[in-house]
Amino acid sequence: MEIDDTQEKGNGSEDSPESNDLIKVRAIITCPNGDYKKKFRNQFLRKEMEMMIVSFKVFDWLTCNKCGELLKLDLEFNI
C-alpha cells in the first residue's frame, strides 16, 4: 500500500494480542539517480513470514522508467 500524505488513526489498540504478532514494514524505493522515490507500507502476521519474503522478491527486478537503473529498496521494520 502506498503511503498517503494524510495520517489515519487506527481503531485497534496497540497493546492487543493481534498487534503483538504483527510485523509492520515500510519500504522506500528510490532510483540511484534521484529520478524516483516512493514509500509503501504493509503489515504481516508472524505466521505469514513466507508471504513477506515473496513480496520482497518482487523488488529484485524493478528498474527506473527514466534511466533504466535498478531501484534501491530500503526496509524499515517495526516488530
C-alpha positions in Angstrom: 0.0 0.0 0.0 1.4 3.4 -0.9 1.6 5.9 1.9 -0.6 8.9 1.5 0.3 12.4 2.9 -2.6 12.1 5.4 -2.3 10.1 8.6 -5.1 7.8 9.6 -5.9 6.8 13.2 -6.3 3.1 13.8 -9.3 1.7 15.6 -7.4 -1.1 17.3 -5.3 -1.0 20.5 -1.5 -1.1 20.1 -1.3 -3.5 23.1 -3.8 -6.0 21.7 -2.6 -9.6 21.2 -3.0 -9.3 17.4 -0.8 -6.3 17.3 2.0 -8.2 19.1 2.0 -10.8 16.3 2.2 -8.1 13.5 5.4 -7.2 11.7 5.0 -3.7 10.3 7.2 -2.9 7.3 7.8 0.4 5.5 9.5 0.1 2.1 11.2 3.1 0.5 12.0 2.6 -3.2 14.4 5.1 -4.8 16.3 5.5 -8.0 20.1 5.8 -7.5 20.0 8.9 -9.9 17.2 10.6 -7.8 14.5 10.3 -10.5 12.1 8.2 -8.5 11.1 7.9 -4.8 8.0 6.1 -3.4 7.1 4.9 0.1 4.9 1.9 0.8 3.8 0.2 4.0 2.4 -3.2 4.8 2.0 -5.4 7.8 2.3 -9.2 8.1 1.5 -11.7 10.8 4.5 -13.6 12.1 3.0 -16.8 10.8 2.8 -15.3 7.3 6.6 -14.6 7.2 6.8 -16.5 3.9 4.3 -14.1 2.3 6.5 -11.2 3.3 9.6 -12.8 1.8 7.8 -13.3 -1.5 6.6 -9.7 -1.5 10.3 -8.5 -1.1 11.4 -10.7 -4.0 9.2 -8.7 -6.4 11.5 -5.7 -5.8 14.6 -7.5 -7.1 13.8 -6.8 -10.8 12.3 -3.3 -10.6 14.0 -0.6 -12.7 13.6 3.1 -13.2 11.4 4.1 -16.1 13.6 7.1 -16.9 17.1 5.9 -16.6 16.8 2.1 -16.6 18.8 1.6 -13.3 17.8 -1.0 -10.7 15.8 0.7 -8.0 17.1 0.7 -4.4 14.9 -0.9 -1.7 15.3 0.3 1.9 13.2 -1.5 4.5 12.2 -0.3 8.0 10.7 -2.9 10.4 8.6 -2.4 13.5 8.4 -5.7 15.2 
